[in-house]
Each structure stands twice: as C-alpha cells, then as structure tokens.
Amino acid sequence: MKLVSCHIESFGKLQNFDYSFDDEKSIIHEDNGWGKSTLATFIRVMFYGFIGENKRTIVDNERKKYRPWQMGTYGGNIVFSVNGREYRMERRFGEKKSGSDEFALYDNATNLKSDDYSTNIGEEIFGIDLESFMRTVFIAQQDCGTEVTPNISAKIGNVSDQTADMGNYDDVQIVLKNEMNRLTPDRSTGKLSKLNMRISELNEKVRNKEFYVDNFTELERRLGEQIHKKEKKLEEQQAVQKELVRVSAIKDSQAGAERYKELCGQVANAKQEYENAKSFFPKDVPEKADIDAVIKRCDDYENALQTMKNFALSDDESRKRISLESFFNSGVPDEDKLRDIEGSIDKLSKLESERDASQLSDVEKRKLDDAKKLFENYKPSLEEIDNLSNEWGERKSKKEVLSSKRMNAELFKNANSANSGSESSYKTVGLLLIVIGIVAVISGGAIIVTTKNIALGAIVILVGGLLSVVGVVLSSGKNKKKTDGNSTDNSAYEQLLDEIAKDEDFIKRVEQGCIEMFDKLGMQYNEYDAPAELSRIRGLIKDYDELADRWQKGESPEREEEIKDLTISIAGFLGNYRQDVQSDYQKALYQLRSDVSDYSRLKDKMDKMQKASKERDDVGNEVKNYIISMGFEPEENLKDQLSLMNEKIISLNYSKDALKNSTERKEAFERDNDVTKFIDIDYTAETASLEELNGSFNKLKLEIAEVEDLEDSFRDQLGTTAQELETIESDEAELEELQEEYAADMRKYQIIAKTKEYLEKAKQNFSGKYMDDIKKSFEKYHNIISNSDEKYELDANLNIKLKEKGSLHELGVLSEGYKDLVGLCRRIAMVDAMYDMEKPFLIFDDPFVNLDESRLSGAVKFLDDLSKEYQIVYFSCHKSRC
C-alpha cells in the first residue's frame, strides 16, 4: 500500500498545500515551524480520525488544535494505491465530529465514487486500530517506544483470520482479573472475605440460643404469679365499687328531684315564647330560604333601577340616535368593509402621489426637449465627456507652456551656432538664460497662487529651473573642449524638440476629438467655448436620463384607469351614507367611522335600558305576589317588609329550637331516671360515707397498678426474648444459605484462577510461534543502525530486554538515544511480522533526534534499506539526520 499524493485545503498552518510522494522514500527536510508534524498528523487523521475528541483543552483535542488558522475549508484529500487499485479519499472536518464531518472515496482511474472502504478506512486497510497504528506504522516525534496491543498480536504473522480471539485477549484477562478481585478471599473488599466474616459473626450469635430459651421459660412463670395476684385485687375492688354505687344512688335521688322540677319549668316557658312568635304570621310560616331568595330578588330589582339610570339617553343622545338611524336605514357597515375602503383610499392616495411626483414642470419639459434635439442622432456617455474634459484641461496646460519650450529651443540653437566664438559670448548667453529661467520660476509660482493650476505652474517652474542651470553652465567661464560642449548642447536641444513634437501631437489629437464630437451633435466648435460646452453637454446628459425616466413613469394609462375605478368605488360607498364625497376621502371615512361608533354605542345603551326596565317590572310583580301569598299587604318598601318577616322567622326558629332542646333534656332525664321514686324515697337511712369508700377504692387501684407494672415489665422482657429467638432462627437460616453461597463462590473463584492461568500459558505458546522471526528482524535493524554487539532477549509478550553480564535489564535503564533505537527497531520488526504481503507505508517524524553522530550514518542506511520494502515518508529539521 503506497501514498501517491495529497492536497490540503486547510489543516493547522498548512493551506492550499500539495505534495507528491516518492514510491520509495520521501524526505521532507524543513525548518522548525514549517508544519512537518502537521503534515504527518494530516496523513494519520485522514485514515484514522482525530485523537482526544472529548478533551477540553486545545493541546489535547486535535480537532481544535489543527482547526485552520486562516478559517478556510478544514480538510483535503489523499491519493493512495492498495491491492492494485488507486483511490482518492476526501475528508471535510466540522466543528464537532457528530453530523458535521464529510467523507468520500473515489476510484482515481474513473473518478466514480467507491464503497470499497468506509469511514473506518484505516482499520479496514491496515487491519489494526488507531492505537496499534501509532505503536507500529506511525512513528511520531519523541515517541519511538512501543507496546504490544491485542490488535498487533492478532495481526502478526497474518494469523488474524484464524485466531481472531487474540484481539480480545487483554479484555478477557481484565474481565477475569476484575471477577477474581471481586470474589477474592484475601482482601477485605472481596466477596468471599465478606461472606467468611458474616458466617463467623452468625456462628457466634447462634451459640447463645439455649440461654434465651431458659430465660423465656422463667419469665413466663413470674408473669403467671403477677396475673393471679391482680385477679384477687380486682375482686376486692369490685365489692367496694358496688357499695359506692348504692350509696351514690341515694345521694343522687335528692338532687334528681330538684333537677326534674327545674326541667319542667323550662319546657313551659319555651312553649309560651314559641306560640307568641308564631302568631305574627297570618298563614303558614314561610321557609327562611324562600324569604332569603325573595330578598335577593329585591336586590335584582334595585340593580335594574340603577341600570336604567346608568343607560338612560340624554335628550341630545336621543336626537342623535334618531338622526343616525335614518343614515343607516339600509344597514350599518361592518369593520371589514370599512377596512377595505380605507385600503382603497390609501392605494388611491399612493397612486396620485406617484403621478404627481412623475409630472414635469415647464422648465423641466424645455430641458427635456433641448436634450432630445441635441441627442437626436448621437448621445455620448458621461465617461466619454469626463475623459474629453480632463484631456482638454491637460491640452490647455501643454499649450500654455509650448511657446516657452519653443523659445528655449531657439536659444539652444543660437547657443550651439555661437559655440565657436569667444568666451564672452558664452557668458552673455548664459546670463540671458539665467534671467529667463528666473522669470519663468516666478511666473510658475504666480500661476499656482492665482489660478490654482498646480500642473501648469509646476511645468513652468521646471522649465525655468532648466534654463537657469544651462545659463550657469555657459557663464561659468571654464575652458572646455569644443567637442564635449557641442555634444551636451545638442543632446538637450534634441530632447526639447522631441517634447515639443509630442505636445503638439497631443494638442492636435484632443482638438480633433472635440471637433468630431461637436460635429456629431450638430454644434459649432470654438476653442475658447469648448470647456463650457463640454460641461453643458454633461449636464444635459444627466438631465435627459432623469427627466426621460420621470416622463415615462408619469404617462401611465393603467394607473389613470386604476385611479378612476378607485374614485368611483370610494365615492359610491361614502355617498350611500350621506358623506360629502367632494371633500377629503380620509376625512369622510373618519366621519363615517365616528357615526358608526356613536350609533352602535347609543343603540347598545338603549337596548340595555329597555332590558333593565323589563326586568324591574318582572321582579317587582314577583315580590308583591309572594308577599300577598303569605297573607300580608305589600308595603311601599318591599325589601324592609321582607326583612322584618325574615327577623320574625329567625326569632320563631330560635324559640322552636329552645322548646325542642328543653323538651329533649326533660325526656332524656325521664329516660335516665325513674321520676316516680322522687316521691317515695327515704332519705333518713344510715349509709357508709362516700369518702371512706373512695379511699378504699383508690388504695386498691394503686395496688393493682403496681401489679400491672410488674406484669408489663415481664411481658416486655418476654417480647424482647422472643424477638431475639426469632432473630437467632433467622440467623440460622441465613448461615445455612451463606455457607452454601460461600462454597459455590469459592469453586467459581478457583475455576477463574485456573482459566486465567491457562489463558496466559496459551498466549505465551501462541506468541512463541513468531518470536524467532521478530527477534531476527530486530537484530538485523539494530545492527544496521548501531553496528554494536549488544545482546537483547525477546519474551513471549514481545517485550525487549537488554542482556548484559549474565542478567536481563529493563530498557528504562538505557539512555534516551538507546531507548529510541531499540523502540524503533522493535516497531519495524513487528511491522515485518504483521505484513508479509501488502506492505504499508511508514511515517517517520524525525525519530533520530536523540541519536548521537556515530549512529546517524547507520540510521540513514537503515532508511535506505527499509525503503526497498516499504514506502517511507521521513520528516526532519536537520540535514545531518537526512
């Protein structure tokens, strides 16, 4: 399996990055910070995804760490070949893994999507998970060490198909270990240890059963003694109580006679009061609930009167209601219709505003006519006018300076012809040029100050400066060779003539362009009026575009037809309700809304007043008829009359209750007492005193209470002892169950221990099959890099140990360089054993950083030899390690 190329849209600091991989060895030698580790991580992420997805910090969460710095598309593609076919894998990464990542795989020959591999493409191609990939094929920076994972064990020697269970070996061992830890009898947290402690505790409790049985028997005997003693005391107490009853009866008879006489007098008085209260009513006494209901109807009567007052129409309101009734004799318009009319009015107003805004004034119409005539055959663009105006300004500047340039050229010409004269001739010409140059500089400054034409002023100043310099040279009086002087003067003269020719061509071209445009527009060209005419044409172009658009919008037959229809509809509707349709429609609609609101309000008030009037009459007749039915004549204030009747009923009911209660008390006394004995009883017979009898009774009561306290104490002790016995019986049952559970769990623990032992032996036997091959590969690679005689041993778990002076040593005692060397050789040896057919590519992210110089040449040879079997992608920041 080989990498062909990759393209990174954005990943970390890499953006729009492309790389083509060599079939054997791709060495990427770049400085620190270039993005070597980022590229290596990109390759790994494309096949296996990010590490630390659930971490919070950006350092631990690769998705956050490599999010594009430039915030571009997060991802890219890799082209690779495997099993004779070439594929292109594309990935796009989102903010989070769930739902936002995109994956696509294409056959690179056909560019058609392929379903040969899924998003788990790394595991499907390499046959190992991410952890195993990081321990073998992918050698990260400062991470040459490795560990044997279940996937590596299953993949080594191409035996994963026959012994797939090797991939689950560690998981099974962890399950067995956890189950043994859960059951262990050797730790206090183990189930067997806890069961043993509980069994010992229960055995101790069961041993005390005989003591509780003897104690229970003794307590039952002592309780029986107290019960017999209490029965005797109760017999004595009953005898005293009988005597108390007999003596109390004699005493009660005297008080009973007086009480019976009092009760008979209360009944007679209550009966007289009841008859007096009942005589108020001519007929039957009404029910209080009926009176209360009629009184409530009086409240309804008063409420109806108040409602009539509240909703009575004033004279003005009555007149207005009658007037409005005539308006709405054909019906009152509802709110939906009013809203429709309001919408029509708004629409009409908008259309009229659009029409008015589009109308042109007389001045605007004349402007439009002038523009139409001018642009009848040709209408230049604003850009053409602006360009021509700018060029005309530049033409003016060049033309103003042209005469000065021509004069300077003539001076140069005269100076050259006089070159053969005396030295005084040079000085004279030089002084003349200096004076002209100074005048030109002063003129240029004046032009800038007065006309604000900076370009023209600068040109004049430049020419003046040039003339002054030439004049200084000529008047310096120094002897020069004639040939040199002639050469210099001729060069300046020719340059000045060239500038004059270019300026004249430019002036002619601009004038010709202006003349051609004026001819197309039918205008007469005048050099002095040209700038003003160009400005006027520009204004006419702008006016023409704006006014033509407004004129077109203003002339709309469809809009006029719509305005006409809306006007007829609105005027017709408002005219039905006697509104002034000649006035403002909005005002007329507002008045109509106001009339509708007033009419509805007044009509509602009148309806409520009429309803309240009817209710007043109905309730008044109902109350009067009730009073007549009770045998009374209705009075002016009906509610006061009913309230008096209500008070009389309350008083009558009170008298009736008093009679009933006094009668019941008398009858109860008669039921409880033989009233005939109050006549024949002898109150002179001698009896024992109640005080003596009560004293004897209370003494016996205290003695019985003491016996009962002892009885309760014995009963409580019996209950406690019985509970203890029940607990012991429950403990006996629990003890039996726990002993059985302990025996079963102990058997299970022993079986698991043996199973764990046998699995370890089986793995060692399995690993022993390919130990020799891995060791040979390891020694081969170790000798290539170090060329030393160190000896190493490989155990059944594929762990490497240093053999020195007859004993084995852990790799932790080695230097960092040696540990990296051993870890790297161990990785490649395992890769050799894992892949005997389709070889994977290998990623080396600067793994030789800890090697000393003596071993770097071996490391380079190691890469060269390895690249003959594997495609290698090697990253380094130092030339010595390449």
Disulfide bonds with the S-S distance in Angstrom:
none
